[in-house]
Amino acid sequence: MILKKQYVLLFMVFLLGLCLCFCKKGKERQETILEESTKSDEVAEQWEKGYDLPLDDRESEKAENDCNRVMTLISDIYENAEKGNSWNTILSDEDILKIQSKVKETGQPVATSIAYTNMENYEKMDRFLKACEEGKKGSMIVYEVHSDGGIGRNKFTFDGKEMYVLAANAIWKTDHKPGIPYISYTRIKEWNYTEKGWFGYELCVPEPPEVSEIVDGSCLLRVKPMSTEQREMSEKCVQGLGYQGNNLLCSNWDQEHMEELDYNGIYEYLYAMKYQKSFDPEDGAKGIPKEEFESLLMEYLPITAEQIQEYAAFDQENQTYTWERKDDSDWTFFGTSLPEVTDIKKNQDGTVTLVVDAVCDMVICDDAVITHELTVKFAEDGSFQYLGNKIRNGDVARYK
């Protein structure tokens, strides 16, 4: 009888242990399910946000391998390039174009950070974007040569509805070996491909209240090439002026209406164009001598010394013109726009009218924030004068 009771007791202990074991495993399973569910919710939430998306291991590995292969391809050019003594390496335009030409051998489209340069192998990107506009699925890898000699690799993928970009960046480390500081996968919120050939897109980025400041996810990439003449005119006549610190390109004026131009602001830009170097602020601290100021302005503008004295800030007593570095804090993204000549019209009177678009790659991501017509007259020696500017489309005041 005692033995039977012992067996019953042992059996009950066994059942209790079994019960506890099942309870423990059940609890662990519940915790696992809850953890997986939480992770799934986090992943779903991240996909909804569109940035820092989960990376496919194979795609990530391929991006890294491609970057390393291209960096190896251009290593000799980088080694022989002039880098200066600065910690912030900036290669010359000549060396950047050499690198672009080498990367072109991969067969993929490749752009540079240099203004007005054309994308090599652009036809592939053009076909890809046109197919995307028709709703066709596809992908395209585009390389970009950065000013420090590094390489960007962007793989654009269109699934028939949404476009994504897997971006990898390759840099040169201090030992002149390549490194891959980041690889990211992001959904493109919206995009368009303009008639002029600019691919503009806005990446999904963190937004308030997640971040305290607005993150600009706008990108603008020229695909279709400029003509040689358009590029030369852009570099010669408008690049040096821009839309910040002076109003020569963003106001209406002609030979009969010169009073609205900011001559004191224009001076440093014309100085840089003429002498191919920046104006030294120390030279303008005590005022710019009358003769220097007037002769430079009269070289580029159809204006007399008397008119300059009337319209500009002139110190009659010291016979100098005031100058100070412009505070552009009141300008928005429009001021950073790049003027781009899109058409060239030769007039019967010997003048030339340049149709210019202000290309903005920030916030609004627009390849023609404003369009204006700039009239110039060239001399036989290649020098020229600005004769007038007319805003044809767009409202400059809106962007100030």
Summary of the structure (lengths in Angstrom):
residues: 400
radius of gyration: 30.8
end to end distance: 100.6
largest distance: 129.9
contacts: 1139
relative contact order: 0.08
helix: 38%
strand: 26%
